[in-house]
């Protein structure tokens, strides 16, 4: 880590150049007394990550700088593409086909910006630092030659299959490993047969593989896992606070297996709540720079699908020694908070601990207890604690609302599967007071930890959500005005309280849920960074992710920092520099992997929705116009399905799109976001994951 920091520091100096790499390596090694092999290793690692780039012989720069950026290449069927710049809100950069350097959709690239004007930016790919390796699709045989027709329609050509490690047939859905030694002729060899072309499970796996995600771990990782004990060792209890006799339990969904947070509560005689949030001490088992850690860094997050989970850590850790399983001794990091009657943390302590969960509770039965309904014996035993937690949760919610926290009730889908793993139904996922209780406590702990380490001036990874751009807020105001809502003037500084006021203006209207989505779309994406920039949506000045180290790398990163500070108390200037660099890198990487995971999860959900809607062709549904475009309107049903009514199928012509008002206006009829209409299901395609409706009538 020390060499990485020095390399980056040196290369940010524009005047610095070396006649050869060896001279650069020796200079860093001798100047800073760092092992030469470590310098070489870290240099090439930075190069492979796209963090540094050779703009001319002997002249390296850091990326981004000097008009160079790095990002994701988004291909187009016509050959040109765009670069989505990493962790930036800037518009995508247009890449002409002649300037793509053979990049294909999904490649990570370094781009030189050639033009950067008001009408958009144009650039050229100068390096593909992380090309995609695998592509999924269907085998097609043309004149005795096998080709792959990619599922990804952003790849504008068939790929010749030039070999195979497995047996396959035409019309099989397969995965190929690309050979890109010649950018003008990309070929591939079949590495995995997913199933037949029309198999929904094969389609699901194809989506996962196209996002370069795999459930298996390397032999190096598995060898390290074997060395990790499956029980807490006697030596590990030392210097930890023993909480095994406390009433501590977990609350999760019925099907959860990676239990990384547990809670406890007491009330003092003078009315304060002592809330304990106990988080799996993953850092005790996953050491920095180990094979397991490298894999966790590359994955960044666990990815959750209707039928499976792709974990960040091997199941021996995620479901085993790190999971806070009922009745098992487990190592934890505890954030103990003294909370007043108004939900404010007055004092807190952070310490290493050992717990033994008394019960593995689930949201369904916890909610029964909160509603004074009969639950099973396990939940009834901790009824008093659950009631006390509910009491505190409601106080925290009241405080958060006063502070301007935004609570969007955006529905999520929940699938129902049979014993063979096939989806048989789906509906809106329930979110009740049991879910909110855990959310409230985790947010409180995350906030407390973030402020503590910000005050200590220790490099950290924060979860940040910046305020919306003014032009986006203007669009929301114009949209609400078009609905007849009287909107207050936009303040000079956009605050969560202003957005909360906008939400409250429509909370009892039929179109409230649609308005929430419009407002949500106007906001920036949350991300990870080592700068404490606040969280707009939660109306918090300090925020991080501390509570899920089994499934999120930023949490694991700050766990290590917390443990180091708890043991060393004061970190040196040199160590601060190292942590500054690593927290920046971890934040950037985790933001990218989170975005990829979110996109994959959405596509898989859309696949299963399309699969389940296939037997409902011709049926009518009530829906809400969720979006309007120049090619038609999108309609969302109560069960979260969204489909398109093409503009040529609407009962009028001469339509004009009014983007700011979110309205598509014809000569006799118009459609606005939020309109309730009756639609008929026309088609549902599992290959494209697209659903088409026809317009029947407006809802009176």
C-alpha positions as CSV (number, residue, x, y, z in Angstrom):
1,X,0.0,0.0,0.0
2,X,2.9,2.4,0.8
3,X,4.3,2.0,-2.8
4,X,0.9,2.7,-4.4
5,X,0.6,6.0,-2.5
6,X,4.1,7.1,-3.5
7,X,3.6,6.2,-7.2
8,X,0.3,8.2,-7.3
9,X,1.9,11.1,-5.5
10,X,4.8,11.3,-8.0
11,X,2.6,10.9,-11.1
12,X,0.3,13.8,-10.1
13,X,3.3,16.1,-10.8
14,X,3.0,17.0,-14.5
15,X,6.7,17.8,-14.8
16,X,7.8,14.4,-13.7
17,X,9.0,12.0,-16.4
18,X,11.4,9.1,-16.6
19,X,13.4,7.6,-19.4
20,X,12.3,4.1,-18.5
21,X,10.2,2.2,-16.0
22,X,13.2,0.8,-14.2
23,X,14.4,4.3,-13.4
24,X,11.0,5.1,-12.0
25,X,11.0,2.0,-9.9
26,X,14.5,2.5,-8.5
27,X,13.8,6.2,-7.8
28,X,10.7,5.3,-5.7
29,X,12.4,2.3,-3.9
30,X,15.5,4.3,-3.0
31,X,13.8,7.6,-2.1
32,X,11.3,6.0,0.2
33,X,13.1,2.9,1.3
34,X,10.5,0.6,-0.2
35,X,11.1,-2.9,-1.5
36,X,11.7,-2.8,-5.2
37,X,9.5,-5.8,-6.0
38,X,6.6,-4.1,-4.0
39,X,7.0,-1.0,-6.1
40,X,6.9,-3.0,-9.4
41,X,3.9,-5.0,-8.2
42,X,1.9,-2.0,-7.1
43,X,2.8,0.0,-10.3
44,X,1.4,-2.7,-12.6
45,X,-1.6,-3.2,-10.3
46,X,-2.4,0.5,-10.7
47,X,-2.0,0.3,-14.4
48,X,-4.3,-2.7,-14.6
49,X,-6.9,-0.8,-12.6
50,X,-6.8,2.2,-15.0
51,X,-5.4,4.4,-12.3
52,X,-2.3,5.4,-14.3
53,X,-1.7,5.7,-18.0
54,X,1.3,6.2,-20.3
55,X,0.4,9.2,-22.5
56,X,3.7,9.1,-24.2
57,X,6.9,7.2,-23.8
58,X,8.2,7.5,-20.3
59,X,5.4,9.9,-19.3
60,X,2.7,8.5,-17.0
61,X,-0.2,10.4,-15.5
62,X,-2.9,9.5,-13.0
63,X,-6.5,9.0,-14.2
64,X,-8.5,11.2,-14.2
65,X,-6.3,14.2,-15.1
66,X,-5.0,16.1,-18.2
67,X,-8.3,15.6,-20.1
68,X,-8.3,11.8,-19.6
69,X,-11.0,9.9,-17.7
70,X,-11.8,6.2,-17.1
71,X,-15.2,4.6,-17.3
72,X,-17.6,2.0,-18.7
73,X,-17.9,1.7,-22.5
74,X,-21.6,1.4,-23.5
75,X,-21.8,0.0,-27.0
76,X,-24.4,0.7,-29.7
77,X,-25.7,-1.6,-32.4
78,X,-24.5,1.0,-35.0
79,X,-20.9,0.7,-33.9
80,X,-20.4,3.9,-32.0
81,X,-20.6,4.1,-28.2
82,X,-20.4,6.2,-25.1
83,X,-18.2,6.3,-22.0
84,X,-20.0,6.4,-18.7
85,X,-17.4,8.1,-16.5
86,X,-16.7,6.4,-13.2
87,X,-18.3,7.9,-10.2
88,X,-19.2,11.1,-12.0
89,X,-22.5,13.0,-12.7
90,X,-21.2,14.3,-16.0
91,X,-23.0,13.4,-19.2
92,X,-21.7,10.3,-21.0
93,X,-18.9,11.0,-23.5
94,X,-19.7,10.1,-27.2
95,X,-17.2,7.8,-28.8
96,X,-17.4,7.6,-32.7
97,X,-17.0,4.1,-34.1
98,X,-13.6,5.0,-35.6
99,X,-12.3,6.1,-32.1
100,X,-13.4,3.1,-30.1
101,X,-10.1,1.1,-30.3
102,X,-12.3,-2.1,-30.7
103,X,-14.0,-1.6,-27.3
104,X,-17.2,-3.5,-26.9
105,X,-20.1,-3.0,-24.4
106,X,-19.0,-3.7,-20.8
107,X,-15.3,-2.9,-21.3
108,X,-13.6,-0.5,-18.9
109,X,-11.7,2.1,-20.8
110,X,-9.5,5.2,-20.6
111,X,-10.8,8.0,-22.8
112,X,-9.2,11.2,-24.0
113,X,-11.7,14.0,-24.2
114,X,-11.3,15.7,-27.6
115,X,-14.3,18.1,-27.4
116,X,-16.1,19.2,-24.3
117,X,-18.9,21.7,-25.2
118,X,-22.4,22.6,-24.2
119,X,-23.9,20.1,-26.7
120,X,-22.0,17.3,-25.1
121,X,-18.5,15.7,-25.0
122,X,-16.7,13.6,-27.6
123,X,-13.7,11.5,-27.0
124,X,-11.6,8.6,-28.2
125,X,-10.7,5.3,-26.4
126,X,-6.9,5.3,-25.8
127,X,-6.8,2.1,-23.7
128,X,-9.0,-0.8,-22.7
129,X,-7.6,-1.5,-19.2
130,X,-10.2,-4.1,-18.2
131,X,-11.8,-5.9,-21.2
132,X,-14.8,-8.1,-20.6
133,X,-13.8,-11.7,-20.8
134,X,-17.1,-13.6,-21.1
135,X,-20.2,-13.1,-23.3
136,X,-23.4,-15.2,-23.2
137,X,-25.7,-15.9,-26.1
138,X,-27.2,-18.5,-28.4
139,X,-25.2,-20.8,-30.7
140,X,-26.1,-20.3,-34.4
141,X,-24.7,-22.5,-37.2
142,X,-24.1,-20.7,-40.5
143,X,-22.5,-22.6,-43.4
144,X,-21.0,-25.2,-41.1
145,X,-19.5,-22.5,-38.9
146,X,-20.8,-21.9,-35.3
147,X,-21.3,-18.3,-34.2
148,X,-22.5,-16.8,-30.9
149,X,-25.5,-14.4,-31.2
150,X,-24.9,-12.3,-28.1
151,X,-27.8,-11.8,-25.7
152,X,-26.4,-8.3,-25.2
153,X,-27.9,-6.3,-28.0
154,X,-25.2,-3.6,-27.5
155,X,-22.7,-5.9,-29.1
156,X,-23.4,-5.3,-32.8
157,X,-22.0,-8.5,-34.4
158,X,-21.9,-12.3,-34.1
159,X,-18.8,-13.8,-32.6
160,X,-17.2,-16.8,-34.3
161,X,-16.8,-19.8,-32.0
162,X,-13.2,-21.0,-32.4
163,X,-13.1,-23.8,-29.8
164,X,-14.7,-25.4,-26.8
165,X,-13.9,-26.9,-23.5
166,X,-17.4,-28.5,-23.3
167,X,-19.9,-30.2,-25.6
168,X,-22.6,-27.9,-27.1
169,X,-25.2,-27.9,-29.9
170,X,-26.9,-25.2,-32.0
171,X,-29.6,-23.3,-30.2
172,X,-27.9,-23.9,-26.8
173,X,-27.4,-20.8,-24.7
174,X,-23.7,-20.8,-23.8
175,X,-20.9,-18.6,-22.4
176,X,-17.8,-18.0,-24.4
177,X,-14.4,-16.7,-23.3
178,X,-13.3,-14.0,-25.7
179,X,-10.0,-14.0,-27.7
180,X,-9.2,-10.4,-28.4
181,X,-5.7,-10.5,-29.6
182,X,-6.9,-9.1,-32.9
183,X,-9.4,-6.2,-32.4
184,X,-10.7,-6.5,-35.9
185,X,-11.6,-10.2,-35.4
186,X,-12.9,-11.2,-32.0
187,X,-13.5,-14.9,-31.5
188,X,-14.4,-17.0,-28.5
189,X,-14.3,-20.5,-27.1
190,X,-17.3,-22.1,-25.3
191,X,-16.6,-22.5,-21.5
192,X,-20.1,-23.2,-20.2
193,X,-23.4,-24.5,-21.5
194,X,-26.3,-22.8,-19.7
195,X,-29.2,-24.7,-21.2
196,X,-31.6,-24.6,-24.1
197,X,-32.4,-21.3,-25.8
198,X,-35.9,-21.1,-24.3
199,X,-35.0,-22.1,-20.7
200,X,-35.8,-19.2,-18.3
201,X,-33.1,-20.4,-15.9
202,X,-30.5,-20.4,-18.7
203,X,-31.6,-16.9,-19.5
204,X,-31.1,-15.9,-15.9
205,X,-27.6,-17.4,-15.8
206,X,-26.8,-15.6,-19.1
207,X,-27.6,-12.2,-17.6
208,X,-25.4,-13.0,-14.6
209,X,-22.5,-14.1,-16.8
210,X,-22.9,-11.0,-19.1
211,X,-22.2,-8.9,-16.0
212,X,-19.1,-10.9,-15.4
213,X,-20.4,-12.4,-12.2
214,X,-19.7,-15.9,-10.9
215,X,-20.7,-17.9,-7.9
216,X,-17.5,-19.9,-7.7
217,X,-14.2,-18.9,-5.9
218,X,-10.6,-19.5,-7.0
219,X,-8.5,-22.3,-5.5
220,X,-6.3,-19.8,-3.8
221,X,-9.4,-18.4,-2.0
222,X,-10.7,-21.8,-1.0
223,X,-7.3,-22.8,0.3
224,X,-7.3,-19.8,2.6
225,X,-10.8,-20.6,3.7
226,X,-9.7,-24.0,4.9
227,X,-7.3,-22.4,7.3
228,X,-10.0,-20.3,9.0
229,X,-11.4,-22.0,12.1
230,X,-15.1,-22.9,12.1
231,X,-15.4,-22.0,15.9
232,X,-14.2,-19.0,17.9
233,X,-10.8,-19.9,19.4
234,X,-10.0,-19.4,23.0
235,X,-7.3,-16.9,22.1
236,X,-9.8,-14.7,20.3
237,X,-11.9,-13.9,23.5
238,X,-9.0,-11.9,24.9
239,X,-9.5,-8.1,25.2
240,X,-13.1,-8.4,24.1
241,X,-16.2,-7.4,26.0
242,X,-18.1,-10.6,26.8
243,X,-21.8,-10.0,26.0
244,X,-22.8,-13.7,25.8
245,X,-25.1,-13.4,28.8
246,X,-27.0,-10.4,27.3
247,X,-30.3,-10.7,25.5
248,X,-29.1,-10.2,21.9
249,X,-30.8,-11.5,18.8
250,X,-31.0,-11.1,15.0
251,X,-34.0,-10.1,12.9
252,X,-34.0,-11.0,9.2
253,X,-36.1,-12.4,6.5
254,X,-37.1,-16.1,6.7
255,X,-34.7,-17.1,3.9
256,X,-31.6,-15.1,5.0
257,X,-28.5,-17.0,5.7
258,X,-25.8,-14.3,6.1
259,X,-26.7,-12.7,9.4
260,X,-24.3,-9.9,10.0
261,X,-26.2,-7.7,12.5
262,X,-27.8,-8.3,15.9
263,X,-29.5,-5.9,18.4
264,X,-30.1,-5.5,22.1
265,X,-31.9,-3.0,24.2
266,X,-32.4,-1.9,27.8
267,X,-33.9,1.1,29.5
268,X,-32.4,3.0,32.4
269,X,-34.3,4.3,35.4
270,X,-33.9,7.9,34.1
271,X,-35.6,7.1,30.8
272,X,-32.6,6.5,28.5
273,X,-32.4,3.6,26.0
274,X,-29.2,1.6,25.9
275,X,-29.2,0.3,22.3
276,X,-26.6,-2.2,21.2
277,X,-25.9,-2.8,17.5
278,X,-23.6,-5.8,17.2
279,X,-22.0,-6.4,13.8
280,X,-20.1,-9.5,12.6
281,X,-16.3,-8.9,13.0
282,X,-15.4,-10.0,9.5
283,X,-12.1,-8.2,9.7
284,X,-10.9,-10.7,12.3
285,X,-11.0,-13.4,9.6
286,X,-10.5,-11.6,6.2
287,X,-7.1,-9.9,6.4
288,X,-5.9,-7.1,4.1
289,X,-4.1,-8.3,0.9
290,X,-5.1,-11.9,1.4
291,X,-6.6,-13.9,-1.5
292,X,-10.1,-13.7,0.2
293,X,-9.7,-10.0,0.6
294,X,-8.6,-9.4,-3.0
295,X,-11.7,-11.4,-4.2
296,X,-14.0,-9.4,-1.9
297,X,-12.5,-6.2,-3.2
298,X,-13.1,-7.2,-6.8
299,X,-16.7,-8.4,-6.1
300,X,-17.5,-5.4,-3.9
301,X,-20.9,-6.7,-2.8
302,X,-23.0,-9.7,-2.6
303,X,-25.6,-9.9,-5.4
304,X,-29.2,-11.1,-4.6
305,X,-31.4,-12.8,-7.1
306,X,-34.9,-14.4,-6.7
307,X,-33.4,-17.9,-6.8
308,X,-29.9,-17.5,-5.5
309,X,-27.2,-15.3,-3.9
310,X,-23.7,-14.6,-5.3
311,X,-21.9,-13.9,-2.1
312,X,-19.0,-11.5,-1.6
313,X,-17.4,-14.0,0.7
314,X,-17.3,-17.8,0.5
315,X,-20.3,-19.4,2.3
316,X,-18.0,-20.9,4.9
317,X,-17.6,-17.3,6.1
318,X,-20.8,-15.6,5.0
319,X,-23.1,-18.4,6.3
320,X,-20.6,-19.9,8.8
321,X,-18.1,-18.4,11.2
322,X,-19.0,-14.7,10.4
323,X,-22.8,-15.2,10.5
324,X,-24.4,-14.4,13.9
325,X,-26.1,-17.7,14.1
326,X,-28.4,-18.5,17.0
327,X,-26.7,-20.2,20.0
328,X,-23.2,-19.8,18.6
329,X,-20.3,-17.7,20.0
330,X,-19.5,-15.0,17.5
331,X,-16.9,-12.2,17.3
332,X,-18.5,-8.8,16.8
333,X,-17.9,-5.0,16.7
334,X,-20.4,-3.3,19.0
335,X,-21.7,0.2,18.8
336,X,-23.5,0.8,22.1
337,X,-25.6,4.0,22.1
338,X,-27.3,5.9,24.9
339,X,-30.4,7.4,23.3
340,X,-32.7,10.0,24.9
341,X,-36.5,10.2,24.7
342,X,-36.3,12.2,21.5
343,X,-34.2,9.6,19.6
344,X,-30.9,11.4,19.9
345,X,-27.6,9.6,20.7
346,X,-26.1,11.3,23.8
347,X,-23.2,9.0,24.4
348,X,-21.7,6.0,22.6
349,X,-19.0,3.4,22.9
350,X,-17.4,1.3,20.1
351,X,-15.6,-1.9,21.1
352,X,-14.7,-5.4,20.1
353,X,-17.1,-8.0,21.7
354,X,-18.2,-11.6,21.7
355,X,-21.9,-12.4,21.6
356,X,-24.2,-15.5,21.5
357,X,-27.5,-14.7,19.8
358,X,-30.4,-16.0,21.9
359,X,-32.7,-16.2,18.9
360,X,-32.9,-15.9,15.1
361,X,-36.0,-13.9,14.7
362,X,-37.9,-13.0,11.4
363,X,-39.8,-10.0,10.3
364,X,-43.1,-11.8,10.0
365,X,-43.3,-12.9,13.6
366,X,-41.7,-9.8,15.0
367,X,-44.4,-7.8,13.3
368,X,-47.0,-10.0,14.9
369,X,-45.5,-9.2,18.3
370,X,-45.5,-5.5,17.6
371,X,-49.2,-5.7,16.6
372,X,-50.1,-7.7,19.8
373,X,-50.8,-10.8,17.8
374,X,-49.7,-14.3,18.9
375,X,-46.3,-15.3,17.6
376,X,-44.3,-18.5,18.1
377,X,-42.5,-19.2,21.4
378,X,-39.1,-18.0,20.3
379,X,-40.5,-14.5,19.5
380,X,-42.8,-14.3,22.6
381,X,-39.7,-14.9,24.9
382,X,-38.2,-11.5,23.8
383,X,-41.6,-9.7,23.6
384,X,-40.6,-7.1,26.1
385,X,-37.4,-6.3,24.3
386,X,-39.2,-6.1,20.9
387,X,-41.8,-3.7,22.4
388,X,-39.1,-1.5,23.8
389,X,-37.3,-1.5,20.5
390,X,-40.6,-0.5,18.7
391,X,-41.0,2.3,21.2
392,X,-37.6,3.7,20.4
393,X,-37.9,3.1,16.7
394,X,-41.0,5.3,16.5
395,X,-39.2,8.1,18.4
396,X,-36.3,7.9,16.0
397,X,-38.7,8.0,13.0
398,X,-40.3,11.1,14.5
399,X,-36.9,12.8,15.0
400,X,-35.8,11.9,11.4
401,X,-39.0,13.3,9.9
402,X,-38.5,16.6,11.8
403,X,-34.9,16.7,10.5
404,X,-36.1,16.3,6.9
405,X,-35.4,12.6,6.2
406,X,-37.1,11.4,3.0
407,X,-38.9,8.0,3.3
408,X,-39.9,7.0,-0.2
409,X,-42.4,4.1,-0.3
410,X,-41.2,2.7,-3.6
411,X,-42.5,-0.9,-4.0
412,X,-40.1,-3.8,-4.5
413,X,-40.9,-7.1,-6.0
414,X,-41.1,-10.4,-4.1
415,X,-41.2,-13.7,-6.0
416,X,-42.8,-16.9,-4.8
417,X,-41.1,-20.1,-5.9
418,X,-42.1,-23.8,-5.8
419,X,-40.0,-26.7,-4.6
420,X,-38.2,-26.9,-8.0
421,X,-37.1,-23.3,-7.8
422,X,-39.5,-22.1,-10.5
423,X,-41.4,-18.8,-10.0
424,X,-45.1,-19.3,-9.6
425,X,-46.2,-15.8,-8.5
426,X,-44.9,-12.3,-7.5
427,X,-46.2,-9.3,-5.6
428,X,-45.0,-6.2,-3.8
429,X,-42.5,-6.9,-1.1
430,X,-44.0,-6.0,2.4
431,X,-42.2,-3.3,4.4
432,X,-43.7,-3.0,7.9
433,X,-42.7,-1.7,11.3
434,X,-40.4,-4.8,11.9
435,X,-38.4,-3.8,8.8
436,X,-38.3,-0.2,9.8
437,X,-37.2,-1.0,13.3
438,X,-34.0,-2.7,12.0
439,X,-33.5,0.1,9.4
440,X,-33.8,2.8,12.1
441,X,-31.2,1.1,14.3
442,X,-28.7,0.4,11.5
443,X,-29.0,4.0,10.3
444,X,-28.4,5.3,13.8
445,X,-25.3,3.1,14.2
446,X,-24.0,4.1,10.8
447,X,-24.5,7.8,11.6
448,X,-22.8,7.5,15.0
449,X,-19.8,5.6,13.7
450,X,-19.4,8.1,10.8
451,X,-19.4,11.1,13.1
452,X,-17.0,9.5,15.5
453,X,-14.3,8.9,12.9
454,X,-14.9,12.2,11.1
455,X,-14.2,13.9,14.4
456,X,-11.1,11.8,14.9
457,X,-9.9,13.0,11.5
458,X,-9.2,9.4,10.4
459,X,-9.5,8.4,6.7
460,X,-12.8,6.6,6.3
461,X,-15.2,5.4,3.6
462,X,-18.5,7.3,3.8
463,X,-21.8,6.6,2.1
464,X,-22.7,10.0,0.5
465,X,-25.8,11.2,-1.2
466,X,-25.4,14.7,-2.6
467,X,-28.2,17.3,-3.1
468,X,-30.0,17.3,-6.4
469,X,-29.0,19.6,-9.2
470,X,-31.1,22.7,-9.6
471,X,-32.2,21.9,-13.2
472,X,-33.6,18.6,-11.9
473,X,-35.6,20.3,-9.1
474,X,-37.0,22.8,-11.7
475,X,-38.3,19.9,-13.7
476,X,-40.0,18.4,-10.6
477,X,-41.6,21.7,-9.9
478,X,-42.9,22.1,-13.4
479,X,-44.2,18.5,-13.3
480,X,-46.1,19.1,-10.1
481,X,-47.5,22.4,-11.3
482,X,-48.8,20.5,-14.4
483,X,-50.7,18.2,-12.0
484,X,-52.3,21.3,-10.4
485,X,-50.2,21.2,-7.3
486,X,-49.2,24.6,-5.9
487,X,-45.4,24.3,-5.4
488,X,-43.4,26.6,-3.2
489,X,-40.5,28.6,-4.7
490,X,-37.2,26.7,-5.0
491,X,-34.7,27.9,-2.3
492,X,-31.2,28.9,-3.2
493,X,-29.9,25.9,-1.4
494,X,-31.9,22.7,-2.0
495,X,-32.5,21.0,1.4
496,X,-34.1,17.7,2.4
497,X,-36.8,19.7,4.1
498,X,-37.8,21.3,0.7
499,X,-38.1,17.8,-0.9
500,X,-40.0,16.6,2.1
501,X,-42.5,19.4,1.6
502,X,-42.9,18.4,-2.1
503,X,-43.7,14.8,-1.1
504,X,-46.2,16.0,1.6
505,X,-48.1,18.0,-1.0
506,X,-49.2,14.8,-2.8
507,X,-49.2,12.1,-0.1
508,X,-53.0,11.7,-0.1
509,X,-53.4,11.9,-3.9
510,X,-53.9,8.9,-6.2
511,X,-50.7,9.8,-8.0
512,X,-48.6,10.0,-4.8
513,X,-46.5,6.9,-5.6
514,X,-45.8,8.1,-9.1
515,X,-44.8,11.5,-7.7
516,X,-42.4,9.8,-5.3
517,X,-40.7,8.1,-8.3
518,X,-40.4,11.3,-10.2
519,X,-38.9,13.0,-7.2
520,X,-36.5,10.0,-6.6
521,X,-35.3,10.1,-10.2
522,X,-34.4,13.8,-9.8
523,X,-31.9,12.9,-7.1
524,X,-28.3,12.0,-7.5
525,X,-27.1,8.4,-6.9
526,X,-25.7,7.5,-3.6
527,X,-22.0,6.4,-3.7
528,X,-19.0,5.6,-1.6
529,X,-16.1,8.0,-1.1
530,X,-13.5,9.0,1.5
531,X,-15.0,12.5,1.7
532,X,-17.8,13.2,4.3
533,X,-20.3,14.9,2.0
534,X,-23.5,14.1,3.9
535,X,-26.5,12.1,3.0
536,X,-29.3,14.2,1.4
537,X,-32.0,11.5,1.4
538,X,-31.5,10.7,5.1
539,X,-30.9,14.4,6.0
540,X,-27.6,13.5,7.8
541,X,-24.3,15.3,7.9
542,X,-22.4,12.1,8.7
543,X,-23.1,8.7,7.3
544,X,-21.3,5.5,6.5
545,X,-22.0,1.8,6.0
546,X,-20.8,-0.1,9.0
547,X,-23.6,-2.7,9.5
548,X,-23.1,-5.3,6.7
549,X,-19.4,-6.4,6.3
550,X,-20.4,-9.9,5.2
551,X,-22.0,-8.5,2.0
552,X,-20.4,-5.0,1.4
553,X,-16.7,-4.2,1.0
554,X,-17.0,-0.6,2.3
555,X,-18.2,-1.9,5.7
556,X,-15.3,-4.4,5.8
557,X,-12.9,-1.6,5.0
558,X,-14.0,0.7,7.9
559,X,-14.2,-2.3,10.3
560,X,-10.4,-2.8,9.8
561,X,-9.8,1.0,10.4
562,X,-12.0,0.9,13.5
563,X,-10.2,-2.1,14.9
564,X,-6.8,-0.5,14.2
565,X,-7.8,2.7,16.0
566,X,-9.2,0.7,18.9
567,X,-5.9,-1.1,19.3
568,X,-3.4,1.6,18.4
569,X,-5.4,4.6,19.5
570,X,-3.3,7.1,17.4
571,X,-2.2,6.5,13.8
572,X,1.0,8.0,12.4
573,X,1.1,10.5,9.5
574,X,2.5,7.8,7.2
575,X,-0.3,5.4,8.0
576,X,-2.8,8.2,7.5
577,X,-1.5,8.7,4.0
578,X,-1.8,5.0,3.2
579,X,-5.4,4.9,4.5
580,X,-6.3,8.1,2.6
581,X,-5.3,6.3,-0.6
582,X,-7.0,3.0,0.2
583,X,-10.3,4.5,1.4
584,X,-10.4,6.5,-1.9
585,X,-9.8,3.3,-3.9
586,X,-12.2,1.2,-1.9
587,X,-14.9,3.8,-2.3
588,X,-14.5,4.1,-6.1
589,X,-14.4,0.3,-6.6
590,X,-17.4,-0.3,-4.3
591,X,-19.5,2.3,-6.1
592,X,-18.7,0.6,-9.4
593,X,-19.5,-2.9,-8.2
594,X,-22.7,-1.7,-6.6
595,X,-23.9,-0.2,-9.8
596,X,-23.2,-3.4,-11.7
597,X,-24.9,-5.5,-9.0
598,X,-28.0,-3.2,-9.1
599,X,-28.3,-3.4,-12.9
600,X,-27.9,-7.2,-12.8
601,X,-30.6,-7.6,-10.1
602,X,-33.0,-5.4,-12.1
603,X,-32.5,-7.4,-15.3
604,X,-33.0,-10.7,-13.5
605,X,-36.2,-9.4,-11.8
606,X,-37.5,-8.2,-15.2
607,X,-36.8,-11.7,-16.7
608,X,-38.9,-13.5,-14.1
609,X,-41.6,-10.9,-14.4
610,X,-41.7,-11.5,-18.2
611,X,-41.7,-15.2,-17.6
612,X,-44.7,-15.1,-15.2
613,X,-46.7,-12.7,-17.4
614,X,-46.6,-15.0,-20.4
615,X,-49.7,-16.9,-19.4
616,X,-51.7,-13.7,-19.0
617,X,-51.8,-12.6,-22.6
618,X,-55.0,-10.9,-23.5
619,X,-55.9,-10.1,-19.8
620,X,-56.7,-6.5,-18.8
621,X,-55.0,-4.7,-15.9
622,X,-55.2,-1.4,-14.2
623,X,-52.0,0.5,-14.2
624,X,-50.4,3.9,-13.8
625,X,-48.4,5.8,-16.5
626,X,-44.9,5.8,-15.1
627,X,-43.0,7.4,-18.0
628,X,-43.6,9.1,-21.3
629,X,-41.2,9.1,-24.3
630,X,-41.2,10.1,-27.9
631,X,-41.8,6.4,-28.8
632,X,-44.7,5.6,-26.4
633,X,-45.7,5.4,-22.8
634,X,-44.6,3.1,-20.0
635,X,-47.3,1.7,-17.6
636,X,-46.7,0.1,-14.2
637,X,-49.1,-2.4,-12.7
638,X,-49.9,-2.9,-9.1
639,X,-47.6,-6.0,-9.0
640,X,-44.6,-3.8,-10.1
641,X,-44.6,-5.0,-13.8
642,X,-43.8,-2.2,-16.2
643,X,-44.6,-2.4,-19.9
644,X,-44.7,-0.2,-23.0
645,X,-47.6,1.0,-25.2
646,X,-45.9,1.9,-28.5
647,X,-46.8,5.4,-29.8
648,X,-48.2,3.8,-33.0
649,X,-50.7,1.8,-30.9
650,X,-52.1,4.8,-29.1
651,X,-55.6,5.9,-30.1
652,X,-54.5,9.2,-31.7
653,X,-51.7,10.6,-33.8
654,X,-49.6,13.7,-34.1
655,X,-48.2,13.3,-30.6
656,X,-45.8,15.8,-29.1
657,X,-43.6,15.1,-26.1
658,X,-43.5,17.8,-23.4
659,X,-40.5,16.6,-21.4
660,X,-40.7,19.1,-18.5
661,X,-44.4,18.4,-17.9
662,X,-43.9,14.6,-18.4
663,X,-46.7,14.6,-20.9
664,X,-47.3,13.1,-24.3
665,X,-50.0,15.1,-26.1
666,X,-51.9,14.1,-29.2
667,X,-54.6,16.0,-31.2
668,X,-57.5,14.6,-29.1
669,X,-55.9,12.8,-26.2
670,X,-52.9,13.2,-23.9
671,X,-51.1,11.0,-21.4
672,X,-49.3,12.3,-18.3
673,X,-47.1,10.5,-15.7
674,X,-49.5,9.5,-13.0
675,X,-52.6,8.8,-15.2
676,X,-54.5,5.7,-14.3
677,X,-55.5,3.6,-17.3
678,X,-56.7,0.1,-18.2
679,X,-54.3,-1.9,-20.4
680,X,-54.3,-5.3,-22.1
681,X,-51.2,-7.5,-22.2
682,X,-50.1,-7.9,-25.8
683,X,-46.7,-9.7,-25.4
684,X,-44.2,-10.8,-22.8
685,X,-40.7,-11.7,-24.1
686,X,-38.2,-13.5,-21.8
687,X,-35.4,-13.0,-24.3
688,X,-35.6,-9.2,-24.4
689,X,-37.3,-9.0,-20.9
690,X,-39.8,-6.6,-22.5
691,X,-43.6,-6.4,-21.9
692,X,-46.0,-4.7,-24.3
693,X,-49.5,-3.4,-23.5
694,X,-52.3,-1.9,-25.6
695,X,-54.3,1.0,-24.3
696,X,-58.0,0.2,-23.5
697,X,-59.4,3.2,-21.6
698,X,-58.8,5.7,-18.8
699,X,-59.9,4.8,-15.3
700,X,-62.8,7.0,-14.3
